[in-house]
Amino acid sequence: MGKNSETLFERAKKVMPGGVNSPVRAFKSVGMTPRFIDKACGNKIYDIEGKEYLDYVGSWGPMILGHADPKVIAAVQKRVEKGLSFGACTELEVELAELICENIPHVEMIRMVNSGTEAVMSALRAARGYTKKNKIIKFEGCYHGHSDAMLVKAGSGAMTFGDPDSAGVTKGAAEDTLLARYNDLASVEALMKENKEDVACVIVEATAANMGVVPAAEGFLAGLRALCDKYGALLIFDEVITGFRLAFGGAAEYFGVTPDLVTYGKIIGGGMPVGAYGGRKEIMECVSPLGSVYQAGTLSGNPIAMTAGIETLKQLLADPGIYDRLNEMGAYLADGLRQSCGFTVNNIGSLACMFYTTEPVTDYESAQKSDTVRFSHVFSGLLDAGIYVAPSQYEAMFINSCFTRSELDYTIETYSKLINGVK
Ligand SMILES: *Cc1c(COP(=O)(O)O)cnc(C)c1O
């Protein structure tokens, strides 16, 4: 014993930037020390001091079946003994690709990569290669991983050429990224008109979950589809969070709107590092070695990651009631929080997010009305009460299939006590 998160974080900070391998883990925005996690099971995680938490992060989404799912773990254990990777073809890659292509009509072909970032970066290249156009329209507040061209948000409401959001990104890398406003079709059409012949694609989180949860408004996605068709651009749904979560076929299935390309991550790897991009055959046929859009990966499609993905997706397919149950829990939690706390709570499927404002949140600008100081107070109280939510206002609560009604009730009661006490 004697190990605790504070001393580990001190060690970590000496050898890793900010003590972490991904910034949001640092608890910086809430001014606290991150908990170091030892293990997890179902919807509970345990820190290295043995404290148990109800987990609403779920590894940022992958753990839709709960942590350490017995079937996923058993399959991975069995597979590990045959070797970790070969850098050569395996049957497992074919199996995972078939599981997806046979069950999601708009994915005719798919390519595995190792992260959501890589999936987006590659899909954008394919879109540019296929259309032979240069510009990309993205939305303020949508996150698409950390590739140069996507690290652009610009000032509030700006619909202009992007300024990089990060040091180390050249103006050139960002200047072909155009910014539109989420849930605002007019902002997209204006950009299409201005850049008539040169928009390769529109990329969108078909329900935004990286500015808090902001669902696509009625008609928004269908409107994007129509604008893309009118101006000869491809429509890309970034389904890294929504894929296999809102429905097996993701937001595309949920909303009934068909994109040209989709990107996946998170759930598709069942907790292992996997991403994928896929879509219409004639576009995917542009990808190397068939076509001239180069994209490769030493560990892409490796057997361990494929096994975790296959076992996760198979269970989702084998349980036709799972999405109804997940979505019902999401609605129950959101309704309870809304009623007992009086703030805006956005919810779609098994994603939810409380904003510390009473005004509606429909885009990046309105999301920023949330009182993040209030968020930090509540976050800290939740942690003390054994409830682990993402350490940032602008993230989702992820529900997995292991939650019970009484755990959701406990969560609602705890929020209510903290909020009505802090007021
Ligand atoms: C997480 C996320 C990504 C990036 O995925 P990584 O695996 O972290 O690189 C891209 N798009 C969306 C919508 C995401 O939520």
The ligand as an ORCA input file, in Angstrom:
! r2SCAN-3c Opt
* xyz 0 1
  C     -12.663     10.687    -29.610
  C     -13.038     11.295    -30.896
  C     -12.150     11.368    -31.984
  C     -10.696     11.000    -31.855
  O     -10.504      9.657    -31.550
  P      -9.101      9.196    -30.896
  O      -9.215      7.710    -30.855
  O      -9.059      9.838    -29.558
  O      -8.033      9.678    -31.781
  C     -12.621     11.818    -33.199
  N     -13.899     12.189    -33.353
  C     -14.793     12.153    -32.339
  C     -16.204     12.544    -32.585
  C     -14.376     11.728    -31.077
  O     -15.245     11.736    -30.066
*
